[in-house]
Amino acid sequence: MRLRNVTLHQLRLFHSLGTHRSFTRVAEELHLTQPAVSIQIKRLEESVGLPLVEHMGKRLFLTDAGKELFEASRDVLERMRVLGEDMIGLEEGVRGPLNLAAITTAKYFMPHLLGVFLRDYPEVAPRLTITNQSRVVERLEGNLDDLVIMGTIPENMDVEAEFFLDNPLVVVAPPDHPLVGQPRIPLARIAEERFLSREPGSGTRQARTRLFAQHGLTASTYMELGSSEAIKQAVMAGLGISVLSHHNLRLELDSGLLAILDVEHFPLVRQWYAVHLKGKKLSNTTRRFLDFLLRDGARIWEAAPTHGVDRNPGR
């Protein structure tokens, strides 16, 4: 392979092609014409001396050589990104981009923690992507963010995950529900209720199902809804009860629109993690934010007004 002739521009083009599997998408992303992209990929193949892509019908695939070059291009571009950010950090302190992704439930605390961090480091330019569990896993696998905030760590991925905050799950009901105020409601009794849940991949739903199964109970779902906000509205409307993160409930509990039921084995405490692919080179800014989460995240969130969760509600 005559790799000395390969340019960084060609690697950037090929990495985009390997990600999108479309010459059209590459042209749009890099603001080039499609013929220009095709010419550069052809020159890259000539430099390597092997075919890098192949077409089957209308679909584009990477050859074995293409897969190797794609992994190498991702590593090179990642190292260049980190080097650039570190050079800025060394010259001017903690500043520059900070790309974060988080599952939907984290939207209730991540903006607050990020806001505190930015008061100390106002030159940081954050981008926070909030999306569902499956999309967050896709972003993690594609190395699209500096850090991913999630509660369920993918088992089939080689990652580094740092715990920084507890995530207490509680059973919520409308304030006029007959079980409100009853102490230590048996799990078997609560299993008889109509449960409102997120989609099957939801970490909260998985935790509830697992707990019920451990006690020989079935955690049936009466209705699936697309977001925690929709679930809260449905609970307030009397359509059923649900298990939600206590982090989601501050306003509704303060205003008396929802109530926490005192159910045995609850709160069910899970954890929040800051996750990235193993071996990923973190920029100076990312490392500083990760240190902030690990050192101060829990303390800052616990001190936030009306945050505290009563671990023995109703008593």
Secondary structure, 3 states (H helix, E strand, C coil): CCHHHCCHHHHHHHHHHHHHCCHHHHHHHHCCCHHHHHHHHHHHHHHHCCCCEEEECCEEEECHHHHHHHHHHHHHHHHHHHHHHHHHHHHHCCCEEEEEEEEHHHHHCHHHHHHHHHHHCCCEEEEEEEECHHHHHHHHHCCCCCEEEECCCCCCCCEEEEEEEEEEEEEEECCCCCCCCCCCECHHHHCCCCEEECCCCCHHHHHHHHHHHHCCCCCCCCEECCCHHHHHHHHHCCCCEEEEEHHHCHHHHHCCCCEEECECCCCEEEEEEEEEECCCCCCHHHHHHHHHHHHHHHHHHHHCCCCCCCCCCCC
